[in-house]
Amino acid sequence: MRYHTHVSTGWDSLDHIIDHLRWGDNVVWQVDSIDDYQRLVLPFVNSALSRNERVVYIRFGRHMPILDERPNLMIYRLETGNSFESFSREVHSIITREGRDVLYVFDLLSDLLHIWATDLMIGDFFVITCPYLFQLNTIAYFAILRNSHSFKSIARIRETTQVLIDVYNADGKLCIHPLKVERRYSPTMFLPHIKEKRRLVPVINSVEAAQLFSRLSHYDTTGAHRHLDYWDRLFMEARRLLQSDAAEAERKDLIQQLSRLMLTRDERLLALIRSHFTLEDMLSIKDRLIGTGFIGGKSVGMLLARKILMKDDPDTWGNTLEHHDSFYIGSDVFYSYIVQNGWWQTFMEHKTREGYFPKAMELKEKMENGVFPEEIVERFKLMLEYFGQSPSIVRSSSLLEDAFGSAFAGKYDSFFCVNQESPKQRYESFEKAVLRIFACTMSEDALTYRLQRGLDQSDEQMAILVMRVSGSYRTSYFFPDLAGVGLSRNPFVWKKGMDPQEGMVRLVFGLGTRAVNRVEHDYPRILAIDDPLAKPLVGLNDIRKYSQHYVDLLNLENNQIETVTLVEALEKGTPEKFDLMGIRDTEAVDAMREMGRPVKDYRILTFDPFLSETPFVDLMRRMFARLEQTYDHPVEIEFTVNFDQKGDLKINLLQCRPFKAMGSGPNDPLPDPREIGRTILRVEGNAIGAAISKEVTRIIFVDPEQYGDLSVQEKYAVARLIGKLNKAIAAGNGGSVLLMGPGRWGTCTPAMGVPVTFSEINHVTVIAEISHSTGSLVPDLSFGTHFFHDLVETGIVYLAVYPEDPEVECDLDWIRSRPNMLSALVPEGERFAHVVRVAETKDERLRIQSDVEHRKVLCYLALDDERKEIA
């Protein structure tokens, strides 16, 4: 290890001025051209190689190579299209691999502006890379182009580096002007020096110095231009182009360039953006962007869907779509937050295989308690002043979110800010929401989701969408008239003649949180667009019981989101159009009157008048058709519905993303009864998923009768046990697995089912929810929810099993008769062996098959050839 050893720049005169280089130095040259930088690099490298030092050249610029290949020179060629994280991680890996006491030459840092478009990220890269190089006792050469970066960026570089030197060409002569040289000093060190032959001569006369700097002043633009980030200058060019008579092709090219910097890298989406967005649209987004970088998948989906509809039929959608005035927190803010709080090293460790989960947990805790730079705080406050006391919602909008093939449904959080506080408290609540969303990128569910889809090494910056909450004030409550989720393909056709390509909607009264989550004790309205009044009661005919009884809303007095009964919500005032949503429950009213209790306005939310008397269904049909046709892919939307003062229906399109519809796959006919030795499970209608025909090698069964007798703590322990069995499948100790249990898998309420997270069941093949009389153990075909998305994307077949239905067969006794292998797989789970059974069936000839066309699923013991002949 070397300490304070002097190293030559390769130029004796320069060595004399700065008293040589020191191990640990990062040297930044501010130059006018790449040629000037190269003239300084070559003697440094030649001198180092002559001493048998290790020299590494990091090549990434668009300019000609600074160094050519030669013996003992290691050249790493980095991909120029890489994002900030990928590029920084690759450089970090190179530095780690090369180790201590290495000399580095980096290409021109200014070239990275063409990739990242912002000085902020150049500064962040320098801030995370230079200390690591210093730590490993290296010497590194960097260069930046004069007048290409803002004063703030130069200040960050000056603060971080050990050596900063200006290089000019003055009247054909090279001028060297050290601006910062750490750990040494001389009386003339920081004077400009003019090259005279091989020597650098200091300008010590005041007259000559004044003349020199006067001549050099044209190199330095001191106006507002230098205060601007490269990003801002790019958009200034866009405004100039917009006001000019530039050709449409030129504008489209700039839209494409700005889209790659602010909207997406996805080529399919970029093609749609180029067709639908104008330069005015891009500038409008920029005006509402806090920070720099991408606005994220959720924001792009919302904006693109609106543009598609408006371009298709501006009259209809211009009068129907509710206006939005959202703000966007750029994805660069996320990385800079990590960098400026000093956590980048931990972030890099998280990206390793061994640190993926442990370091993420460490980061998650830290990220909820960091600080933002003053300029970001100020922008946050200005935005909050704009919204005032209007409720807003802070929504995740990461780079990978809502993309083709990765919806990330429910993996990241959203938080309501009711905003009924002082400005100081409103800011604190908002900042807390932002930090919690940043931290949720490190949640176990999100990490598992990324890992399972091969996205664990992909850049996943978190941008944020801040929206005004859609709705109206109702005394002390605030909520929209209706909200919901829509799918352009209906995944569950429960009635003959329904067309799955017409789509379906999951509709609720109040906030849409009850539409996107698996709600407990409640049933949102499911409707098929081609037959909206048909009700999928899944064999349960009590319309009162299986309707919506609770409402999510914002309580303005308590300044928080709340769930109240429908009766409580209506006590604050019945919405003017409520007769379209709920019919009066005369039986309940009569019953309360007979019992001598206060009579209240009891309603049953069927939504039938709303569906039949308003243009809502037709608008959804048209919206689905246009969006799916334009995306060339099924889509999912989130929306609210409100009625304006004239009574006209307004739809607020909150979100649109590609939806992975479950394909039918090969539809083999179900086996002949003569091939079946014993039916273990038969379901008709209550199934979701592609066609399946597989040998079942293992059944994991949570016994409904035993589960109901457990305490709440024990039910959570059973959920964790299922997670361990799920890991055993991932480790290769299980093939095609049938998971069966009472009520709803993934519920938040143990009385309703087994409270697993999706990452604890994501390796099974088929999941069955069994209805049981104990408590409220009833399945829930939750189309359009986050749980449903997880099933679809993972390809898990879902069954709702109602043993009381005469069309259903469910031989639980056969499963109970199999040897229980639980303790062999998870020894610590033996205490729950009476509740959780693991039956190994790989030698039982147990098969599961589905007939997608007729919505039938059959799990049976197949006869071997000899037994078939006998049959």
N, C-alpha and C positions, 0 to 999 in steps of 0.2 A: 504494500500500500504506500502511496506517495503523499507527502504532505508539503504544500507550498513550494514544490519544485518548479523552477523557472522553465518555461517552454517558449521556444522561438516562434514568432509569426512568419519566419522565413525572410524577414526584411530587417536588417540590423538597425537601420535608422528608426523604424517604428518600434522595435524592441527597446531602444534607448528611450523613446518618448514615454511609453506606457510601462516601462520597467518590466518588460516581458509579459507573457501570459502566465496564469497560475492554474493548476489543476482545480477544477470546479468552475472555471470561468465559462459563462455563456456570453458570446460576443455577437452583438447585433450591429450590422453595417447598414446605415441608411444611405442608399445610392440613387443615382439618376438612371442607371442602366445595368443590365445583367453583365455587360462587358466589364464595368468597373468592379463589380463583385468578383468576377472571375480572376481579374488581375491581382486581387488580394488573396484569393483562395489558393491559387497555384503555388506560390512560394511557401505558403503554410503547409500544404500537403507534401510538396517535394522535400521540405526540410524534415517533416515527420517521418516519411518513408525512408529517408536516408539514415534515420536513427532507429529504424526497425520498429517504429511505433505502429499500433493498430489504428487504421483509419477506415471510417465507414462513411459512405456517401448515401444520403437519403434522397432519392430521386422521385419527384412528383410533379414538377412544374411543367407548364406548356412550352417554356423556353428551351433553347438548345441545351444539351447537357453541359454542366460546368466542368465535369471531370470525365475523361474517357477511361475505359477499362485498362488496368495495368496490374502487374503482380503486387500482391499484398494489399490491394485496395478492395474492400468489400462494398459492393453496390446493391442496395435494396430498391427495387422499383415498385412504388406504391400506386394503386389504382387511383386515378385522378377523380373518378366519379364518386368516390367514397364519401359518406356522410361524416359529420364531425366525430361521432362516437366510433365508427368503424376505423376511420383514419387515425384517431388518437390512440385507440386500442392497439392498432397494428404497430404504431411507433413505440408505444409502451412495451409491447412484446419484444420488439427488436432490441430496445435498450436493455431490457431484462436479460435477454438471451446473450447479448454481447458482454455484459458485465462491466467491471470496473476498468478505469485507466484507458479509455478509448477516446480517440479524436473523431469528431463528427463534422460533416459538412452537410447542411440542409439546402435544398433549392430555395428559390425566392418565395418567402412566405406570402407576399402579395398575390401570388398566383392562386392561393386558396380562396380569395375573394370570389373568383369565378365559380367556385363550388358552393361556398357557404353564403356568399353575398352579404356578409356582415362583419364589420370589424370586431364586433363583440366576440364572435367565435374565434377569430384570429387571436385576440387577447386571451381568451380562455385556454386555447391550445398552448399558448406560450406560458401561461401561469401554471398549468399542470405538468408541462414537459420539462421546463428549465429546472425547477427544484429537484426533479428526479435525476436529471443529468448531473446536477451539483452533488446530490447524495452519492452518486456512483463515481465521483472524482474524475469526471470527464472534462474535455474542452470541446465546445460546440460553436460552429460558425452559422449564423443566420443572416438574412438580408431582407430589407423591406424597401419598397420604392418610395422615394420622397413624394409627398403630396397625394399619396394614394390612401392615406388613413387619417382618421379624425385625430384631433388633439388628445382626446380621451384615450384612444387606443395606444398612441405613442406614449402617453403617461404611464399606462399599465405596463407596457414593455420596459420603459425606463426604470420603473420601480422594481421589476422582477429580475432583469438581467444584471450581470456583474460589470459588463463593458458595453458601452454604446458609443459608436463613432460615426460622425457624419463624413461623407465622402463627396466632394464636389469636383467639377471640372471648371476651372477659372481661367479664361483666356487660353485654353488649350493645356493648362497645367493642372495636375492633380493636387487637390487640397484635402488634407486630412485634419479633422477637427474632433478630438475626443470630447464627448459630453459627459461621460461617466466612466470612471475606472476605479473599481473597489479595491480596497486593501493596499493602495500605494498612492504616492503623491510626489509631485515635483513642481517648482515654481512655474514652469512653462508647459506642464502636461496638458492643460485644458485650453491652450491657445491654438488657433488655426496654424497648420503647417503646410507650406507650399513645397512641392517636390522640385528640387533643383538637381538634375541628373539623378543620382541614386540616393541623394540625401533629402531629408525632410527638414526644412528650415522654418523655425517658428516666426510668426509675424508678431514682433514685440513692439513695433513702433505704432503709436496711436493713429498717426496719419495714414500709414499703410493699411492698418486694420480697418479704419473707416472706409477707405477706398475699396478694399476687398469686399467687405460686407455690403457695400452699396452696389457693387457689380453683381454680387450673388443674390441680391434681394428678389430678382425676378424668378429665382428658383422657388421661393417660398410664398405660397398663396396664403395671405393672412386674413382673408375675408371669411364670410360665413361658410363658404364652401369647405374650408378645412375643419369647421366645427361639425360638419355633417358626417354621419356614417356612410359608407359606400352604399348600403341598403337604401338610405334616404335619397342619395343621388340618383340611384336607379329609378326610383319612382318619380323624381323630378323630371327625368328624361321621359317617362311615360306621360306625365302631364303635358310636357312640351309637344310630344308626338300627337296627343289627343287634340291639341289646339291648332295643329298644323293641318295641311291638306295631304298628309301622308296616305299612301295607298292602303287599301284594306289588308292586303297580304302582309305589309310591314307591321301593321297593328296586330294581326294574328300571330306573327312571329314573336312579338314582344309579350303578348298574352301567354304564349307557350313558355317563354323564358320565365316570366313572373310566376306562372303556375308551378313550375318545377322548383321554385324557391319558396313558395308560400302555400300551395294547395296540396300537391301530391307528387309522388314519383311513379305512381301506377299508370302504365301506358293506356289501359282501357279507360280509366277515368280522365286522363289527359286528353284523349280524343274527344270525349264528351264535352269537356270544358272548352276546348278549342271551338266546338260547334255552337256552344250556347252562351259563353261568357263574352262580354265586351270589355274594352279597356276601361270604360267607366265603372264596370263591376269590380275590376281588380283594384282600382283606386278607392272605391267605396269600402272594400274589405280592408285595405291598408289604413284608411282613416279610422277604423274601429279596432285596429290591432294594437295591443299592448305588447311592447317588445318586438322581437323579430322571429323569423322562422315560420314553420308550418302552422296552420290553424287546426289541423287534425281531421281525422276521418269523419267524426260526427258532424262537425261544422261544414265540411265539404259536402257531405251527403244532403244535409238540410238545404244548403244554398243551391246545389245542383238540381235537386228535385223541383224546387220552386221555379228555377229558370226553365226547366223542361216543360213544365205545365204552362207557364206564361207564354212561352214561344209557341206552344201548340194551340192554345185558345185564350188569348189575352183578355177577351171580353168576359168569358165565364170565370176564369180563375182570378182575374183582376178584381172582380166583384165578390169573390168567394173566399179567397185566401186572406187570413188575418195578417196584417203587416208585422214584421219583426224589426227590432232595433237592437240586435245582439252585439256583444263585444267578444273579442277573441284574445286570449293570452297565448302568445306565440310559443312554439316548442323550444326555442332557444332559451327562454326564461327558465325552463326546467333544468337544462344542462348547466346554465350559468349559476343557478341556485345551488346545485351540487358542488360546482367548482369553487364558488366564492365562499362557501361555508367550509371548505377544506376536506370534502369527503370523496374526492375523485379516486384516490388510491383505493379506498374501500369499495367504490363502485367497480373498479377494474378487478378487484379480488372477487367480487360477486359474479363477474363474467367467467370465472374459471369453473371447472366441473366440481371441484371440491368446495368451492366457496359459494356456489349458486344459491343454495337455500340459507346457509348460516349467515353469510355476509348481508344477504337481503334483509334478514330479520334485524340485523344491527342497523342497516340503513333506514329501514322503516321507522324505527324509533327515533333516529336522528332527524329524519325529514319532517317530522311533525313539529319540530322545535327550532328550525333554522330562521334566518333573517333574510330579507330582501334588500337589495341596494335602494338608496333613497329615490332614484329616478323611477323605479318600478313602483315603489310605495306611493309616490306622488300621482302616477297614472292611475293606480287603483283608486285613490281617493277622488280623483276627478270623475271617474266612472261612477262611483257610488253617489257622488253629488248629482250626477245626471239621473240616476234611478230614484234618488230621494227616498221616500218611504214606500215606494212601490215594491212589492215582493219580487225577488229575483231567484233564479236557480243557477247554481254553479255546477257545470256538467263536465265530466271527463271527455276529452276528444283527442285520444292518442294517435300516433302515426299509423299504427296497425289496426286501430279500431274501425269497425264498420266497413272493412275492406272485403274484396272478393275472397271468400274462403276463411275469413277470420273476423267474426262479428264481435268477439269479446263481450258478448251479452252478459251483463250482470257482474263482470269481473272487476270493473272499476266503479267508483261511487259517483253519486250526485248529491248535492246538498242544497236545501232551500234556505234562503236568507229572507226572513219575514220582514226585516228592516223596520221594525217598530221601536227603535232605540235611538239613543243619541248618536251623532256622527262618529264619535270615538268608538262606541260599542258596535256600531254597524261595521266599521272597518275591522275591528277585532274578530267579529263573527265571520266576515268575508275571508280574511286572511287565514283563519283557522280552516275554513272549508277548502281553500286552495291547497294548503299544506297537507290536509288529509287526503286529497285526491292525488297529490304527488306521492304521498306515502303508500297509497294503495297499489302503485305499480310494483311494490315489493311484497304484496300479500301472497300467501301460499297458493290460493286459488288461481291468481293471475300467473304466477310463476309456473305452476303445473300446466296450465292451459298453453302457455308459450312453449314449454318444454315438449309437451305432447305433440305439438304441431311443427316442431323443428324451428321455432322462432326464438329460442333462448339466446342465440347470438345475434339476432336482428336488432337494429336500432328501434327502441320503443320509447321515444320522447313523449312526454305528456303535455299536450296543449290543452287549453280549457275554453269551453264555450260558456259565456255568461248571458243568460236570457231573462227577459222580463217574464214573470209568471203569467200565463194566460188565464183569465178569469175575471170575476167581478167581486166587489165588496158586498157581503151580506151581513150587515150589522157588524158583528165582531169576527165574522168568518170571511175567508177569501178562497174561492175555488171556481173552476170552470163549470159550465153546465154539464158537459160530458167529456170523456177522454177515452182513448183506446189505442189498440194496436191492430194493424191490418196486415194481412199477408196476401200477396197477389195470387198465390196458389193455396187452395184449401187442403191441408194435410189430413183431414179427417172427414170423409164423406159418410155421414151417418144415415143417409136416406137415399134410396134408389132414385136415379134420375138426376141427382146433383152433379154439377160439373166442377171438378176440382180446379179447373183453370180459371174459374170466375173469382176465386178468392174468398177470404173470410175475415171477420172482424171480431175482436174481443172488446166489448164496450162496457164502460162503467160510468156511474154518476160521481162527479167530483174529480179529484186529482187522479192522474193516470197511473200513480204508483200501484194501485190495485189491479191494474191491467197488465203490468210488466212483471209483477212478483206473484209467487204462489201464495195467494191470500188464505188465511185460516178462517174457518167458520163462515165462508162466504163464497158466492158463485157469480162472477161477472157474466154478462150475457154474451153467448157465442152465437154468431149469425153467419150463415152462408149467403154470399152476395146474390146468388141466383135463386135463393129461396129464403129470404130474410126472416119470415115469420115462423119457420120450422125451428123447433127447439130440441137440441141434443141432450135429453135428460138422462141418458145413459142408463135406462131402465128404472130410474127413480122419478116417479110421476108427481111428486108433491111440488108444484110450482112455487108455492110460498116458501118452502124450506130451501129449495135450491135456486134462490135468487139473491140479489145483493141486499144485505142488511146493514152494512157499515159503509161509512164514507170517509175518505182521507181528505183533509182540508187544512188550511193554514189558520190557526187561531191567532188573531191580531192582538188580543188582550194578553195572551201568554207568550206571544212571540215565538211560536214553534208549530211544527206540523203535528197534527193530532188525528186520531181515528175515533170517530163518534158514531153512534147509531144513526140510522136514517131519521128516526123520530127526532133525535136531538138536533140534527142538522136543520130539519124543517122548522123547528121551534124558533130559529133565528129569522125565519122568513122564507116562504115558499117561492122559488123562482117562478117568474111569470109564465114560462113555458113548461112548467113541471107536469101539467096534465098530459103532455106528449110522452113523458117518461114513465110515470107510475100510475097504475090504476088503484082506486080506493079499495082497501081490504075491508069490505063491509062485514065479513064474518068476524074479523078481529074486533072491529068496533062494537058489534052486537055483543060479543062475548064479554068485553070490558064493561059494557053497560049493564049486562046481567049480573056481573060480579060486584057492581056498585063502585067500580073504579073510575077515575077520571077518563073521559073519552078523548082520545087523541086522534090526529089525522094519520091513521095507519095506511101505508101505501105498499104495493108490490111493484118492484121495478121490473117490468117486462120490456119496456121501450117499444112495444108494438106500435102505438100511434106515431111515435117519432119515425119509425122505420117505414110506415105506410103513408104518412101524410106530409113528409118533408122530402126534399130532393137528395137527402143524405146518401141513400143506397146507390142512386144513379151516379152521384158525384164520386163515390168510392169506386164504383165499377169503371168509370172513365179514368179516374186517377190511376188505378191499378194497371189498366190496359196500356195507358200512355207510358207510364214509368217502366213497366216490364218490357215493352217494345223498344224503348230507347236504350235501356240498360242491356237489352238482349239477355235478360236474366231475371228470374223471379226476385221480387223485392219485398221488404218489410218496412212499414212506416209506423211512426208514433204521431198522434195528433190530439188536439182538443177541439171541442165544438162549443161555440158560444152564440147567443142570439143578440144582435145589436138592438139599438133603441127602436128601430123600425120593425123588429121581429124577424129580420132576415138572418139566415144561418151563415155563420162564418167558421171556416176551418183553419186552424193554425197547424201547419205542417211542421212538426218539431224535429223529425228525424226520418231519414230514408237510407236503407242499406241493402246490399245484395243479400238475398236469402237463399240458403242452400236447401232447395226443395228435395224431399226424400224421393229419389227415383224408384221406380218399381223393380228394376232389375229382372232377372229371369223369374218367370212366374210358373214354377213347376206345380202341377196339380197335386192336391193332397193325396196321400196314399190310399190304396184300396183297403177297405176294412179287413180284408183277409191278410194284409201285411202287418196288422197292428196286434201286438200281443197284449198291451194294456195301455189305456189312455191315462196319462198323468195330468195333462192340462189341455183344455179346449176352450177357446175364446172366439166369439164372433162379434165383430163390430168395434169393440173397444181396443183397438190396436193402432199403433203408429209405427211406420218404419218400412224399409225396403224389404223385398222378398228375401227370405232366409231359408236355407236348407242345410242344417249342420248337425253333427254329432255333439251332444251335450256331454262334456267331460266332468262337469262339476255343478252341483246345485248348492248355493248358499241360501239358507232358509231361516228367517226370523219367525218363530212360531207366534202367531197372533194371540193365542190364548195365554201363553206364558209372558209375552211382552207386556200385555195389559196390566199384569200384577206388579211390574217393576216400579220402583221410585223414579222420580225425575232424574236424579243423579245416575241411577243405574241405566236408564234409557240413553243418556249421553255416553256412558261407558260402552254400551252396545254399539253405538254409532262409531266410536273410535276403534272398536274391535273389527267392525266391517271394513274400516279403512286399512287395517293391518292385513286382512284377508285380500283386499284389493291390491295391496303392494305385492303379496305373494303371487298374484296372477301376473303382475308386471314383471316379476323376477323369473317368470317362465315356469312357475309351479301350478299352472292352470291353463287350460285351453279355452274352449267355448263355455262360458259360465252363465248359468241362469240364476239371477238374484231375485228372491221372493221375500216379501215382507208385508206387514200390515199397514194400511193407510198410505200416506204420502211419503215417498223417499225425498229427503232434502228439505223437509218442513222445518220451520223455526220453532214449532211447538211440539214437544215430545208426545203429547196426548193425541196428536194427529197422525203420527207416524215416526219413522226413524230419522233423527235430526243429523244426517250425514251432510258433509259438503260434497259438491260434485266430484272433487278430486279424490274422494274416498270411495267412489263407485265407478270411476271412469274407465276401468279396464274390463267391465263385464260385457257380455254379448247381448243379453236380454234382461230387462228389468220388469218385474211384475209387482203391481200394487194390489193387495188383497183387501177387499172390504171385510170388516169384522164388526160384530155388534158391540165390542168393548169400546167404551168412550166414543170418539168421533173418528174411528179409523176407516175413512172413506177415501177411495182414490180420487184423483183430480187430473183429468186430461187437460193440462194447462197450456193450450195452444197459444203461441205468441209470447209466452213468458221466457225469462232468462233460462229457467230449467229446461224448457222445451228446446231452446236453441242449443243447449249443451248436448241433449240427446241427439238432435239432428246432425250437428257437426261431428259428433263422435261416432255416429252410425249405430247407436244402441237402439234395439227394438224395444218398444214400450207396450205393456199390456195392462189394462185395468180389469181385475178379476172380481166378479160378483158371484160368489158361490151360491147365493140364494136364487140366482137367475136359472131357470130350467134349461136355458140354452148353453150354460157353462158347465164344464166338468173340471174338477180340481181335486185330485187324489192326494191330499196332504198326508193321509195315513201311510201311503207307500214311501213318501219322503221320510217320514218319522221312523219307518222301519229300517232304514239304511244305517249302517255303522257311522257314527259321528267322528269325523276326522279333525274336528276343531283343535283339540289339544296338540295334535301332531304338527299342525301348521302354526298355531299361535299358543304355545303352552300357557302363557299367562291368562289366556281367555277361558280356561277350563271352568271357572266359577259360573260362566254363563252357558255351559253346555246344554242346560235344559231349555235355553231360549234360542240359541243360535246353533243350527245344525249344518255341517258341511258333509255332503254326500258325494263321494268320488264315484262317477258313473261311466268312466271311460271304457269299462268292460261290460257295461249293461246294455249296449246297443240302444241307447236313449237318443232319440232324434227330435229336433224341433223344426217344423216347416210352416211356411205361411203362404197363403193365397191372397196376394195383395188386391187382386181384382174384386174378390168377394169379402175382403177384410176378415179372413179366418186364419187363426193360428192354432196349430196342433203340436203338442209335445207327447211323444208316445214311445213305448218300448217296441222296437222292430223285431219281427220274427226272423230267424235265420232261414236259409233256403230249405232245410229239412223240415222245419216246423211249418213253413208255408205250404209245402206239398201235403202235409197231413191236414192242414186247414182246408 
